[in-house]
Amino acid sequence: MSDILAREWLFETGRKRGRILKCSKIKEGLVRGFILYLFSLMFLSFSPCVNGAETAEEINTKAVGPFKRYCDGYGNPGADGAGYVSVLKVSTGTVEKTDDDLLDGIVAYDRAEANDAYIGQINMETASSFCGLAGRIWGYDLAVADAIQNGTQKPLFKVEQYDGSSLPVYDAEPLLKAGKALFGTVNARRFPPAPGAHVVCANKSVTSYRPVTGMPDPSKNESFGVWCYIAVSIAKNRERDACLFIEDAGLWLENDDPDSLENFLDKHRKSVVWSITACGKDQKVLYERTYISYAYVIMEPGQIGTALTVAPYIVLAKDAVPSKGFKELGKMTLREWETLMGFEEKHF
């Protein structure tokens, strides 16, 4: 009898302990869940992206590279700051045709890199075409071109965006001059990208041959000339959206008359801008303004030509930054920056 009572006591005790353990595990799970819930609330409270945007004060746009006299590609080791600077360039290059099309194309492309704003000797890497939250545009945000700063520039035309608002379109020539002012030219270099630097760029290019006689055959990649555009659209809300680069390039097949080609390019600007408004509609992004420019060349008979549109993403040379710091560039005009750098007698 005592054995039976003992077994019943043990059974009952074990069952109670089981219930206690089960309750303890439930309570422990609830406590852990509540703690995780509190941490998630704290994270959301302090997360700068919870509302889909970051304030300008929260974004580190400083973009200073490791070299004194050379800019460097964005993302390379040694930079000070998380930001980058976009620079605009459109150029062409030509070379007399030899018996090696591949080498001819290399030389024509290198000449396009070296002409105008100098970006020669770089390892160009291709990226998609946006200047985002940490990016700044040289000549617009930093060392602002005088024509942009003083508001004297008039729009070329206006187009309608998806919400019905107007998008004014301006000539990008002030931004192209700003790029030349920063990098210099092949014969008067200022702060070009470091030789051999790996530089990520938004870019497009075309290369074509003009036959010595007769009409060009497009099936053989022949043409009278080559052309390219660059356009940048400034987002209305730059704490949420990126500025958009559009590049376009093509062959001219009609004739060897520069005026005819320019007439085509002036009209084709609206097609380029249409693509901007279409991208804006797709992404639900509105733009404050657009800047657009083109470059072209009519090749001489027997020449190969390249048209290159490119926007390098860089960090600035140390000596290109005022002594007061990187943010000072946002308060300066391009001419003030050139004067500070000692280029006052050589404004581009």
Phi, psi and omega in degrees: 000319179295327177294319179296314179299321180296317180296319179297321179296316180296318180298313181295319179296318179295321180295319179296318180295324178298316178297320181296315180297318180298316178297322180296318180294321178297314179298319180297318178296318179296319180297315179298317179298319180294321179296316178299321178298317179297318179297322179295321177296318178298317180298314180295326181294323184261352181291127181286347184259005186299329180260014177080011180208158173239147179283157181301327181291335182275346186264126179274102182259003179300135185215082181237127184272182184275350184260147180287315187249359181238140166286166180223164178287146178295139178092355177280157181297151172096000182284150175255109182109161182262002187267179176210165182236131177260136181234137184262143179204135167228133184207166175228163176209148180227160177206148175292136182292137174247201179268010182228100183299322182298313180293323177301317179296321178298314182293318179298318180295315180298325178291324176295322177297322185279332182288155180060227178297123190280116174231035182288162174065026179253158169268096185282127177244140187265134177231167172293170200249073178222146169248107193267204188300322182268003183263150175227148184257124181290127183097344178244308178267324183240139182046064191295129178303139186299322180294331177278319182296316185272358174071017182279344182287131179259145180293148175289319178192175178230150176229165181264137176267174189298336180267005181093351180284161184267139176246107177284141183242124185244159173291132182274007183306319177300326179286325177294319177295325178296320177297319177293324179295326180283306186279332188082190179244175181300329181263350180216073185282143180245278177231064182287166173301146182300138177304129181081003181293147172273115188236117176285133184221144160281125185201153170216154177204157171225149177227136185209160181247136172259118182296157182295321179225158174081179180281145177295147176252106183298335178293343176255015182062038177257152180196171172279328184201172178230152183214162177203155176238155162227139177221143173229132179248127184273119181296142177294320179247094185276359172272352180235325188242161178265151168285145188251127170264137170236129175241142177218149181204151181192184182252147176253120189247354191283307185195185179252030180263114180301325181296321178297317179295319179296321177299317177298314184294322177299319179287322184291343176307323183291330175292319178297316181292326175304318181297329178293312180293328177293317177296320178299317178297317181298323184262358184058048179240134176253146182244144181281320181196162178232142173243135184216141175210162178225164172224151179206165171212135168268114182289151168286152177306132181089005180257154169252135181235148175234136171246127186235123172246129190207144174228096179291144172259112189231170163244147190282153170297147182301319183286350177276354183260130179302156181297335179283350175118169185301319183297338180297333180298330179287349180256359187250149168275165179299318180295321177296321179294316179299319179295317179299324181280355180087020179258020190297336179270357186227047178293134177274000000 
